[in-house]
Amino acid sequence: MSRPVALSEAHVLEALAALDLWELVPARPAIRRTYVFENFIEAFGFMTRVAMVAESLDHHPEWSNVYNRVEVVLTTHDAGGVTALDLTLARRMDAFAQNASRRSDA
């Protein structure tokens, strides 16, 4: 398997324009987002679904959870910056969060 390559800041900024609420982390080559769910169960369910995908990608987020909030930072340490893996995981996380929101509206 080839080693991931860090993307240029311009490429990351272009990708962020298509990702909802993701932003660059100041003074660090990483992106971040905070998800807010209806309750702890929704937040924990989201983290469980993401954990399965992260493990299959062999790419794991830096994250924390307090009640209904999940704060996420994505970077590829081996590459020293944001890679395509980070963007893939961000898109998957957004999809899971959107599905959780729909469930909580039902």
C-alpha positions in Angstrom: 0.0 0.0 0.0 1.4 3.4 -0.9 2.0 6.1 1.7 -0.6 8.9 1.7 0.5 12.3 0.4 -0.4 15.6 2.1 -2.5 17.9 -0.1 -1.6 21.5 -0.7 -3.5 24.1 1.3 -5.1 25.4 -1.9 -6.4 21.8 -2.6 -7.7 21.5 1.0 -9.5 24.8 0.8 -11.1 23.9 -2.4 -12.3 20.6 -0.9 -13.6 22.4 2.2 -15.8 24.5 0.1 -17.8 21.4 -0.7 -17.9 20.2 2.9 -20.4 21.6 5.3 -19.0 23.3 8.4 -15.5 21.9 8.1 -12.6 24.4 8.6 -8.8 24.5 8.7 -7.3 24.2 12.2 -5.2 27.3 12.9 -1.4 26.7 13.1 -1.8 23.0 12.3 -2.2 21.0 9.1 -5.6 19.6 9.9 -9.3 20.1 9.4 -12.0 20.1 12.1 -15.8 20.1 12.6 -18.1 20.0 15.6 -21.3 17.9 15.3 -24.2 18.5 17.6 -26.9 15.8 17.9 -30.2 15.6 19.6 -28.8 13.6 22.6 -26.0 11.4 23.8 -27.4 8.2 22.1 -27.3 10.0 18.7 -23.8 11.2 19.2 -22.5 7.8 20.4 -24.3 6.0 17.5 -22.6 8.4 15.1 -19.2 7.7 16.6 -19.8 3.9 16.4 -20.7 4.1 12.7 -17.7 6.3 12.0 -15.4 4.0 14.0 -16.3 1.1 11.7 -15.5 3.1 8.6 -12.3 4.5 10.1 -11.1 1.0 10.9 -11.8 -0.2 7.4 -9.8 2.7 6.0 -7.1 2.2 8.7 -7.5 6.0 9.3 -8.6 7.1 12.7 -9.9 10.6 13.7 -8.9 12.6 16.7 -12.2 13.2 18.5 -13.9 13.9 21.7 -17.5 13.5 22.9 -19.4 15.4 25.6 -23.1 14.6 25.8 -24.5 15.5 22.4 -21.4 17.1 20.9 -18.6 15.3 18.9 -15.6 17.4 18.1 -13.5 16.0 15.3 -10.0 16.8 14.0 -8.7 15.0 10.9 -5.1 14.9 9.7 -2.8 12.2 8.4 0.2 12.1 10.8 2.3 9.9 8.5 1.9 12.5 5.7 2.2 15.6 7.9 -1.1 17.1 6.7 -4.5 16.6 5.2 -4.8 13.8 2.7 -7.5 12.3 0.5 -8.2 9.9 3.4 -9.1 12.8 5.6 -11.5 14.2 3.0 -13.0 10.7 2.4 -13.6 10.3 6.1 -15.0 13.8 6.4 -17.6 13.1 3.7 -18.6 9.8 5.3 -19.0 11.5 8.7 -21.2 14.2 7.2 -23.4 11.5 5.6 -23.7 9.7 8.9 -24.5 12.9 10.7 -27.2 13.8 8.2 -28.8 10.4 8.6 -28.8 10.8 12.4 -30.5 14.2 12.0 -33.3 12.7 9.9 -33.8 9.9 12.5 -34.1 12.5 15.3 -36.7 14.4 13.3 -38.9 11.3 13.0 
